Amino acid sequence: MIQVSIPLIPAADGVLLIPADHVTELLRRLAADWLYSTDSGEMSGDPRTVLDLAGVLDQVADQIDVECIGLASGTRH
């Protein structure tokens, strides 16, 4: 089981924010943990479904990275 520490940043309006790089790292580590647990037999379930779900988490992480890069470089579409 993975353990992750994620910093919370309070915004001026009291909303708690999580840095995007921590979110993408969490998504990728979760996907990798699922794959490892399935491969090692620690987690039961359909391996194809786990592979597909892990792929979706990686795609979401990639999309967050792309959006952040676009915002940082001023080229958001």
Legacy VTK file of the C-alpha trace (Angstrom):
# vtk DataFile Version 3.0
C-alpha trace
ASCII
DATASET POLYDATA
POINTS 77 float
0.000 0.000 0.000
1.323 3.437 -0.883
1.588 6.273 1.585
1.616 9.807 0.258
1.894 13.108 2.049
0.162 15.918 0.173
0.540 19.545 1.219
-2.636 21.591 1.437
-2.420 25.273 0.601
-5.151 27.544 1.950
-6.459 30.081 -0.568
-7.631 33.543 0.411
-11.263 32.378 0.373
-10.527 29.463 2.715
-10.565 26.773 0.030
-7.777 24.220 0.363
-5.670 23.663 -2.752
-3.356 20.804 -3.670
-0.353 21.482 -5.930
-0.929 19.947 -9.379
2.389 18.110 -9.384
1.340 16.311 -6.204
-1.997 15.354 -7.753
-0.354 13.927 -10.876
2.225 12.069 -8.781
-0.575 10.589 -6.670
-2.494 9.453 -9.759
0.593 7.847 -11.299
1.628 6.143 -8.053
-1.891 4.813 -7.560
-1.917 3.392 -11.099
1.507 1.811 -10.567
0.419 0.380 -7.216
-2.661 -1.191 -8.804
-0.530 -2.780 -11.517
2.040 -4.055 -9.027
-0.651 -5.439 -6.715
-2.344 -7.218 -9.609
0.930 -8.621 -10.971
2.015 -9.865 -7.538
-1.374 -11.427 -6.797
-2.067 -9.122 -3.838
-5.197 -7.750 -5.493
-7.809 -9.889 -7.149
-9.699 -8.709 -10.139
-9.583 -8.782 -13.878
-6.045 -7.818 -14.954
-7.321 -6.201 -18.163
-9.699 -3.981 -16.189
-6.906 -2.958 -13.809
-4.645 -2.199 -16.782
-7.377 -0.094 -18.401
-8.113 1.806 -15.182
-4.403 2.439 -14.564
-4.163 3.757 -18.113
-7.027 6.164 -17.473
-5.302 7.494 -14.335
-2.101 8.045 -16.324
-4.052 9.853 -19.046
-5.720 12.132 -16.493
-2.300 12.902 -14.978
-0.932 13.672 -18.451
-3.860 15.980 -19.192
-3.346 17.864 -15.924
0.342 18.277 -16.822
-0.539 19.589 -20.292
-3.060 22.066 -18.886
-0.562 23.309 -16.293
2.161 23.712 -18.907
-0.293 25.645 -21.068
-1.217 27.942 -18.184
2.400 28.489 -17.187
3.519 29.296 -20.723
0.466 31.390 -21.572
-0.499 29.162 -24.490
-3.683 27.689 -23.097
-6.096 26.894 -25.924
LINES 1 78
77 0 1 2 3 4 5 6 7 8 9 10 11 12 13 14 15 16 17 18 19 20 21 22 23 24 25 26 27 28 29 30 31 32 33 34 35 36 37 38 39 40 41 42 43 44 45 46 47 48 49 50 51 52 53 54 55 56 57 58 59 60 61 62 63 64 65 66 67 68 69 70 71 72 73 74 75 76
